[in-house]
Amino acid sequence: MKTNKGGRPTKMTVATIGKLEEAFSYGCTDNEACAHADIHPSTLYDYCTANPKFSERKETLKNMPTFKAKRIIDNALDGADLNTAHRVVDRKEGSKVKQEITGADGGPVRGEWTIKVVG
């Protein structure tokens, strides 16, 4: 961080950066992270312009929820979770199995209704 040479003290303290990083690691948007850190988005954008490394870290942190979700899916696959396996294949290749509900001998589904009048 730069040293402030007078004027208003910077809002980009170690604590503020920590709050921003926490929010970004949950996949928050810039506006959500700024609300969590109690700063204006322009403060964040100015800081990112002056600190490109932080800007890169911000984007990396924003991808953490996706990485975590993929790790969970991978763990489920390692555990031979059939439901997860089907979802992964369907998501990757699209559903290749056509499912239909039919009645007897492939005909239409038929139902019977009984109405009982009480009175």
C-alpha positions in Angstrom: 0.0 0.0 0.0 1.1 3.5 -0.6 1.8 5.9 2.2 -0.6 8.7 2.5 1.1 12.1 2.2 -1.7 14.1 3.7 -5.4 14.7 3.2 -8.0 12.1 4.1 -6.6 8.7 5.4 -6.9 5.8 3.0 -9.8 3.4 3.4 -7.7 0.7 1.9 -6.3 -0.6 5.1 -5.1 -4.2 5.8 -8.5 -4.9 7.4 -10.4 -3.5 4.4 -8.3 -5.6 1.9 -9.0 -8.6 4.1 -12.7 -8.1 4.0 -12.6 -7.6 0.2 -10.6 -10.8 -0.2 -13.0 -12.7 2.0 -16.0 -11.5 -0.1 -14.3 -12.3 -3.4 -13.4 -15.8 -2.2 -17.2 -16.4 -1.8 -17.7 -15.2 -5.4 -19.1 -11.8 -4.5 -19.4 -9.1 -7.1 -17.3 -6.0 -6.8 -20.3 -4.1 -5.4 -21.1 -6.8 -2.9 -17.5 -6.9 -1.7 -17.4 -3.2 -1.4 -20.6 -3.2 0.7 -19.0 -5.8 2.9 -15.8 -3.8 3.3 -17.8 -0.5 3.7 -16.0 1.3 0.8 -17.3 2.8 -2.4 -16.7 0.9 -5.6 -14.6 3.7 -7.0 -12.2 3.2 -4.1 -11.8 -0.4 -5.1 -11.3 0.5 -8.8 -8.7 3.2 -8.0 -6.9 0.7 -5.8 -7.0 -2.0 -8.5 -5.6 0.5 -11.1 -2.7 1.4 -8.7 -2.2 -2.2 -7.7 -2.5 -4.6 -10.7 -1.4 -7.6 -8.6 -4.4 -7.1 -6.3 -6.6 -6.9 -9.4 -5.3 -10.2 -10.5 -5.8 -11.7 -7.1 -9.3 -10.4 -7.0 -10.2 -12.3 -10.2 -8.5 -15.5 -8.9 -10.5 -15.3 -5.6 -13.7 -14.8 -7.5 -13.2 -18.2 -9.1 -12.8 -20.0 -5.8 -16.5 -21.1 -5.4 -16.4 -22.7 -8.8 -13.2 -24.5 -7.9 -14.7 -25.7 -4.6 -17.8 -27.0 -6.4 -15.7 -28.9 -8.9 -13.7 -30.4 -6.0 -16.9 -31.6 -4.3 -18.2 -33.1 -7.6 -14.8 -34.8 -8.0 -15.0 -36.2 -4.5 -18.5 -37.5 -5.2 -17.3 -39.2 -8.4 -14.4 -40.8 -6.5 -17.1 -42.2 -4.1 -18.9 -43.7 -7.1 -22.0 -41.5 -6.6 -24.1 -42.6 -9.6 -26.4 -39.6 -9.4 -23.4 -37.2 -9.7 -21.9 -39.3 -12.5 -25.2 -39.0 -14.5 -25.4 -35.3 -13.9 -21.8 -34.8 -15.0 -22.2 -36.8 -18.2 -25.6 -35.1 -19.0 -24.1 -31.7 -18.4 -21.0 -32.5 -20.5 -22.7 -34.4 -23.4 -26.3 -33.5 -23.1 -29.0 -36.1 -22.4 -28.6 -38.9 -24.9 -31.4 -41.1 -23.3 -34.9 -40.2 -24.3 -37.3 -40.9 -21.4 -41.0 -41.3 -22.0 -43.9 -42.3 -19.8 -46.3 -44.7 -21.6 -49.1 -47.0 -20.7 -49.5 -50.7 -21.3 -47.8 -51.9 -24.6 -46.5 -48.4 -25.3 -50.0 -46.9 -25.5 -51.2 -43.8 -23.8 -51.4 -43.6 -20.0 -55.0 -44.2 -18.9 -56.5 -43.4 -15.6 -59.8 -44.1 -13.9 -61.7 -41.8 -11.6 -64.4 -42.7 -9.2 -66.7 -40.1 -7.8 -68.6 -40.9 -4.7 -71.6 -38.7 -3.9 -72.2 -38.4 -0.2 -75.4 -36.9 0.9 
